[in-house]
Amino acid sequence: MKKAIYAYTPLCGTCQVAGKMLDVAEELVCNVEIERVNLNYAKELAEQYQIESVPCLILLEGELVVDKIYAFQSVPYLIARLRDL
């Protein structure tokens, strides 16, 4: 199963917008499981994946990090990236 981890913090305004964009993209791309993680409670995840800023979408194939997306750009962009995974 292809997987993505969406890392955010609740007080980040950009994260709120990115989360809504990701909700729409997730509805249209069925073959990717997206886990949402509040980094305020998951510091070890931030260290493990070397997350530099939020929001961050980590694309995984198995346990292998394929890419990290920091600039969400648009819903069509997210859909394309998730489908390419």
C-alpha positions as a printed Julia matrix, in Angstrom:
85×3 Matrix{Float64}:
   0.0    0.0    0.0
   1.25   3.43  -0.87
   1.26   5.83   2.04
   1.73   9.51   2.79
   2.24  11.27   6.1
   0.84  14.79   6.43
   2.78  16.62   9.15
   1.27  19.82  10.52
   0.81  21.96  13.61
  -2.65  23.24  14.58
  -1.66  26.92  14.9
  -0.09  27.02  11.42
  -2.44  28.9    9.06
  -0.77  27.49   5.96
  -1.24  23.99   7.42
  -4.99  24.57   7.7
  -5.24  25.55   4.03
  -2.96  22.68   2.98
  -5.05  20.24   5.02
  -8.22  21.29   3.19
  -6.45  20.91  -0.16
  -5.25  17.47   0.89
  -8.81  16.47   1.91
 -10.02  17.19  -1.64
  -7.06  15.38  -3.24
  -7.56  12.38  -0.94
 -11.19  12.01  -2.08
 -10.04  11.73  -5.7
  -7.02   9.45  -5.17
  -8.14   6.2   -3.56
  -4.97   4.1   -3.61
  -2.93   6.15  -1.12
  -3.38   5.99   2.65
  -2.77   9.42   4.22
  -1.87   9.62   7.9
  -2.19  13.01   9.59
   0.28  13.79  12.37
   0.31  16.8   14.68
   4.04  17.46  15.14
   3.44  19.04  18.54
   2.92  15.46  19.75
   5.34  13.65  17.43
   8.78  15.25  17.75
  10.42  11.87  17.05
   8.66  11.71  13.68
  10.02  15.15  12.77
  13.52  13.94  13.61
  13.1   10.56  11.89
  12.01  12.11   8.59
  14.1   15.29   8.99
  11.08  17.55   8.54
  12.31  21.1    7.99
   9.01  22.99   8.16
   5.25  22.54   8.16
   3.12  21.71   6.36
   4.98  18.7    5.01
   3.66  15.76   3.01
   5.99  12.76   3.11
   5.44  10.31   0.25
   6.35   6.71   1.07
   6.62   3.44  -0.81
   6.79   0.88   1.96
   9.23   2.41   4.44
  11.2    4.28   1.76
  10.77   8.06   1.54
  10.1    8.89  -2.11
   9.71  12.65  -1.63
   8.81  15.41   0.82
   6.49  18.19  -0.31
   6.56  21.53   1.51
   4.87  23.74  -1.13
   1.42  22.29  -1.77
   0.78  24.67  -4.71
  -2.7   23.45  -5.78
  -5.16  20.57  -5.54
  -4.35  19.35  -9.09
  -0.64  19.36  -8.15
  -1.32  17.23  -5.06
  -3.51  14.83  -7.03
  -0.76  14.38  -9.63
   1.91  13.79  -6.97
  -0.25  11.24  -5.12
  -1.14   9.41  -8.34
   2.53   9.28  -9.37
   3.45   7.62  -6.1
